Amino acid sequence: MRHCSVQVRGLLTREELDRYNALMEVGSFLESQSRYDLSYIVQKEVDLLIQPAIERLKEKGRERDRATERYLEEKRLALQMDEDEDENE
């Protein structure tokens, strides 16, 4: 069974995390019994379960990018204002 990243696990709700842990336990048991055909199905369920957390992680990244863009724009404007003031002196 493939685990999701720590970042994704951190964005799972309590209910999602409980279900994730239960599915991973079932999948590990199935693998220990060499029931890879069934553990594959469990892995697909895990993959579906973590999709909302992956989207939340992507949104956090997009928000960070927007914040960086705003910061850089403010910095550019401040530099431009300083240059304009220097020209007027």
VOMINU-340240 format. One line per 2 residues: number of its first residue (from 1); their letters; for each residue x, y, z of N, C-alpha, C. Coordinates in Angstrom, 1 decimal. Layout:
NUM) A) X Y Z X Y Z X Y Z ~ ...;
END
This chain:
1) MR) 0.8 -1.2 0.0 0.0 0.0 0.0 0.9 1.2 0.0 ~ 0.5 2.2 -0.8 1.2 3.5 -0.9 0.6 4.5 0.0;
3) HC) 1.4 5.0 0.9 0.9 6.1 1.8 0.9 7.4 1.0 ~ 0.1 8.3 1.5 0.1 9.7 0.9 1.1 10.5 1.7;
5) SV) 1.4 11.7 1.2 2.5 12.5 1.8 2.0 13.0 3.2 ~ 3.0 13.4 4.0 2.6 14.0 5.3 1.8 15.2 5.2;
7) QV) 2.1 16.0 4.1 1.4 17.3 3.9 -0.1 17.0 3.6 ~ -0.3 16.0 2.8 -1.7 15.6 2.5 -2.4 15.1 3.7;
9) RG) -1.7 14.2 4.4 -2.3 13.6 5.6 -2.7 14.7 6.6 ~ -1.9 15.7 6.7 -2.1 16.9 7.6 -3.4 17.6 7.3;
11) LL) -3.8 17.5 6.0 -5.0 18.3 5.6 -6.3 17.4 5.5 ~ -6.2 16.2 5.9 -7.3 15.3 6.0 -8.2 15.7 7.3;
13) TR) -9.5 15.7 7.1 -10.3 15.9 8.3 -10.2 14.7 9.2 ~ -10.6 14.8 10.4 -10.5 13.7 11.4 -11.2 12.5 10.8;
15) EE) -12.4 12.7 10.3 -13.1 11.5 9.7 -12.4 10.9 8.5 ~ -11.8 11.7 7.7 -11.0 11.2 6.5 -9.8 10.5 7.0;
17) LD) -9.1 11.0 8.0 -7.9 10.4 8.6 -8.2 9.1 9.2 ~ -9.3 9.0 10.0 -9.7 7.7 10.6 -10.0 6.7 9.5;
19) RY) -10.7 7.1 8.4 -11.0 6.1 7.3 -9.7 5.7 6.6 ~ -8.8 6.7 6.4 -7.6 6.5 5.7 -6.8 5.4 6.5;
21) NA) -6.6 5.6 7.8 -5.9 4.7 8.6 -6.5 3.3 8.6 ~ -7.8 3.2 8.7 -8.5 1.9 8.6 -8.2 1.2 7.3;
23) LM) -8.4 2.0 6.2 -8.1 1.4 4.8 -6.7 0.9 4.7 ~ -5.7 1.7 5.2 -4.3 1.3 5.1 -4.1 0.0 5.9;
25) EV) -4.7 -0.1 7.1 -4.6 -1.3 7.9 -5.2 -2.5 7.1 ~ -6.3 -2.4 6.5 -6.9 -3.5 5.8 -6.1 -3.8 4.6;
27) GS) -5.6 -2.8 3.9 -4.7 -3.1 2.7 -3.4 -3.8 3.1 ~ -2.8 -3.4 4.2 -1.6 -4.0 4.7 -1.9 -5.5 5.0;
29) FL) -3.0 -5.7 5.7 -3.4 -7.1 6.0 -3.5 -7.9 4.7 ~ -4.2 -7.4 3.7 -4.5 -8.1 2.5 -3.1 -8.4 1.8;
31) ES) -2.2 -7.4 1.8 -0.9 -7.7 1.2 -0.1 -8.8 1.9 ~ -0.3 -8.8 3.2 0.4 -9.8 4.0 -0.1 -11.2 3.7;
33) QS) -1.4 -11.2 3.2 -2.0 -12.5 2.8 -1.8 -12.8 1.3 ~ -1.0 -12.0 0.7 -0.8 -12.0 -0.8 -2.1 -11.9 -1.6;
35) RY) -3.0 -11.1 -1.1 -4.2 -10.8 -1.8 -4.1 -9.5 -2.5 ~ -3.2 -9.4 -3.4 -2.9 -8.1 -4.1 -4.0 -7.7 -4.9;
37) DL) -4.8 -8.6 -5.4 -6.0 -8.2 -6.2 -7.0 -7.4 -5.4 ~ -7.2 -7.7 -4.1 -8.0 -7.0 -3.2 -7.4 -5.7 -2.7;
39) SY) -6.1 -5.8 -2.4 -5.4 -4.6 -1.8 -5.3 -3.5 -2.9 ~ -5.3 -3.9 -4.2 -5.4 -2.9 -5.3 -6.7 -2.1 -5.2;
41) IV) -7.8 -2.8 -4.9 -9.1 -2.1 -4.8 -9.1 -1.2 -3.6 ~ -8.5 -1.6 -2.5 -8.4 -0.8 -1.3 -7.5 0.5 -1.6;
43) QK) -6.4 0.3 -2.3 -5.6 1.4 -2.7 -6.3 2.4 -3.5 ~ -7.2 1.9 -4.4 -8.0 2.8 -5.2 -8.9 3.6 -4.3;
45) EV) -9.5 3.0 -3.3 -10.4 3.7 -2.4 -9.6 4.8 -1.6 ~ -8.3 4.5 -1.2 -7.5 5.4 -0.5 -7.2 6.6 -1.5;
47) DL) -6.9 6.3 -2.7 -6.6 7.4 -3.7 -7.8 8.3 -3.8 ~ -9.0 7.8 -3.8 -10.2 8.6 -3.9 -10.4 9.4 -2.6;
49) LI) -10.2 8.8 -1.5 -10.4 9.4 -0.2 -9.5 10.7 0.0 ~ -8.3 10.6 -0.5 -7.3 11.7 -0.3 -7.4 12.8 -1.3;
51) QP) -8.2 12.7 -2.3 -8.4 13.7 -3.4 -8.8 15.1 -2.8 ~ -9.7 15.2 -1.9 -10.1 16.5 -1.4 -8.9 17.2 -0.6;
53) AI) -8.1 16.4 0.1 -7.0 16.9 0.8 -5.9 17.4 -0.2 ~ -5.8 16.7 -1.3 -4.8 17.1 -2.3 -5.2 18.4 -2.9;
55) ER) -6.5 18.6 -3.1 -7.1 19.9 -3.6 -6.8 21.0 -2.6 ~ -7.0 20.7 -1.3 -6.8 21.7 -0.3 -5.3 22.1 -0.3;
57) LK) -4.4 21.1 -0.5 -3.0 21.4 -0.5 -2.7 22.3 -1.7 ~ -3.3 22.0 -2.9 -3.0 22.8 -4.1 -3.5 24.2 -3.9;
59) EK) -4.7 24.4 -3.2 -5.2 25.7 -3.0 -4.3 26.5 -2.0 ~ -3.8 25.8 -1.0 -2.8 26.5 -0.1 -1.6 27.0 -1.0;
61) GR) -1.1 26.2 -1.9 0.0 26.6 -2.7 -0.4 27.8 -3.6 ~ -1.6 27.8 -4.2 -2.1 28.9 -5.0 -2.2 30.2 -4.2;
63) ER) -2.7 30.1 -3.0 -2.8 31.2 -2.1 -1.4 31.8 -1.7 ~ -0.5 30.9 -1.5 0.9 31.4 -1.2 1.5 32.1 -2.4;
65) DR) 1.2 31.6 -3.6 1.7 32.2 -4.8 1.0 33.6 -5.0 ~ -0.3 33.7 -4.7 -0.9 35.0 -4.8 -0.4 36.0 -3.8;
67) AT) -0.1 35.5 -2.6 0.5 36.4 -1.5 1.9 36.9 -2.0 ~ 2.7 36.0 -2.6 4.0 36.3 -3.0 3.9 37.4 -4.1;
69) ER) 2.9 37.2 -5.0 2.7 38.1 -6.1 2.3 39.5 -5.6 ~ 1.4 39.5 -4.6 1.1 40.8 -4.0 2.3 41.5 -3.3;
71) YL) 3.1 40.7 -2.6 4.2 41.3 -2.0 5.2 41.9 -3.0 ~ 5.5 41.1 -4.1 6.4 41.6 -5.1 5.9 42.8 -5.8;
73) EE) 4.6 42.9 -6.0 4.0 44.1 -6.6 4.1 45.3 -5.7 ~ 3.8 45.1 -4.4 4.0 46.2 -3.4 5.4 46.7 -3.4;
75) KR) 6.3 45.7 -3.4 7.7 46.1 -3.3 8.1 46.9 -4.6 ~ 7.6 46.4 -5.8 7.9 47.1 -7.0 7.4 48.6 -7.0;
77) LA) 6.2 48.7 -6.5 5.6 50.0 -6.4 6.3 50.9 -5.5 ~ 6.8 50.4 -4.3 7.5 51.2 -3.4 8.8 51.6 -4.0;
79) LQ) 9.5 50.8 -4.7 10.8 51.2 -5.4 10.5 52.2 -6.4 ~ 9.4 52.1 -7.1 9.1 53.0 -8.2 8.8 54.4 -7.5;
81) MD) 8.1 54.4 -6.4 7.8 55.7 -5.7 9.1 56.3 -5.2 ~ 10.0 55.5 -4.7 11.3 56.0 -4.2 12.1 56.6 -5.4;
83) ED) 12.0 56.0 -6.6 12.7 56.5 -7.7 12.1 57.8 -8.2 ~ 10.8 57.9 -8.1 10.1 59.1 -8.5 10.4 60.3 -7.6;
85) ED) 10.5 60.0 -6.3 10.9 61.0 -5.3 12.3 61.5 -5.5 ~ 13.2 60.6 -5.8 14.6 60.9 -6.1 14.7 61.9 -7.3;
87) EN) 13.9 61.6 -8.4 13.9 62.4 -9.6 13.4 63.8 -9.3 ~ 12.4 63.9 -8.4 11.8 65.2 -8.1 12.6 66.1 -7.2;
89) E) 13.6 65.5 -6.6 14.5 66.4 -5.7 15.5 67.1 -6.4;
END
